[in-house]
């Protein structure tokens, strides 16, 4: 199972997303990595979903409909379930840290839920699929839990969903687990990998004016799914695509990069993790490929920066959220300030699953306040989530749950694109864009 679960986890972050992993740790150190990049979109902007100032969530008190001040510790708490993969290799404890910080912020500054303190019942999956069943049983059995939040449940999701089975609503930022997009009464406010990756086609066509694309991916289960989604999106946009996979253990990637047609393609799309990103960057440098490279957040990790001399490749990156380290974004500034007040450290703030956890809890606070503490039930929360229109904190202005009949849990299919300029600096290239129609 470990050989499959790691790529599935990273195959999102796509998720978004998983995404920004360790941006703070690698920004500003060493020299720029050799890469092809430069003008990945120039100053162009694809803005099919431009947001007004009112769409960008910076006023958390107004967003959740709370009352300034502390929750009343004398009132019974409103309890949310929380499940996440952590405690072992490949886990994301920052998701839970982000969620806990949001709970503290709600209780200390936003008046709790109608005055009642908000509380988390946390269950973790460490390394085995069957641990999801344990979490399902724990959270289903707690009668105080009417709704459940999810961090990064890339492992254990099938056994978890088999127990919950729609009996309690589940809210997740990015649906990374393979069964999450179809799970009953589950709602993913940032989307899932197959739908988010469609935006690569829109960006390549509308911003880069590309006609051909070279997709290079590791031949792991997660990356095959991701590359397939990217290829589908690129072809839907009218591009001619050549996709080539390589063994995850390979270090010399000149062969696969050449076979994918990177030398002549209008855009290069790497879909890999760690060492694969390093190998692709080095191969592109050796082959003197200068066309735009549009990558996923999977290549935005400290091990990639380390393998390239101290900094990330200066590529374009697509993500399903506003980057926490985007200094130009008002919603990122609001998150960094508020989460710091709630005790979330800088290193964790920059890791994508921390703001996703933060966003999930504050979305729940908005929903629960609207219902009222005395009327919160699994049914009432489910009905509110079905109709939830957005906006999403550090996410898209509009979401539509149930839009896709084959993935009813997916509420979003949008992404943004950033140019990495080296030393921790990201330049936003687009607002939210959708897959090709």
Secondary structure, DSSP 4 states (H G I P E B T S, - for coil): -HHHHHHHHHTTTTTS-S--TTHHHHTTSS-PBP-S-S-SSTT----TB---GGGS---HHHHHT--SB--BTTSPPEEEEEEEE-SSTT--HHHHHHHHHHHHHHHHHB-TBTTBPEEEEEEEE-S-TTHHHHHHHHHHH-TTEEEEEES--SSSHHHHHHHHTTSSEEEESSB-STTGGG-TTEEESS-BHHHHTTHHHHHHHHTS--SEEEEEEESSHHHHHHHHHHHHHHHHTT-EEEEEEE-TT----HHHHHHTTTTT-SEEEEE--HHHHHHHHHHHHHTT--SEEEEEGGG-SHHHHHHTTSS-B--EEEESS--TT-TT-HHHHHHHHHHHHTT--HHHHTSHHHHHHHHHHHHHHHHHHHH-GGG--HHHHHHHHHT-----TTS-S---TT--TT-TTB---EEEEEEE-STT-EEE--SBEE---
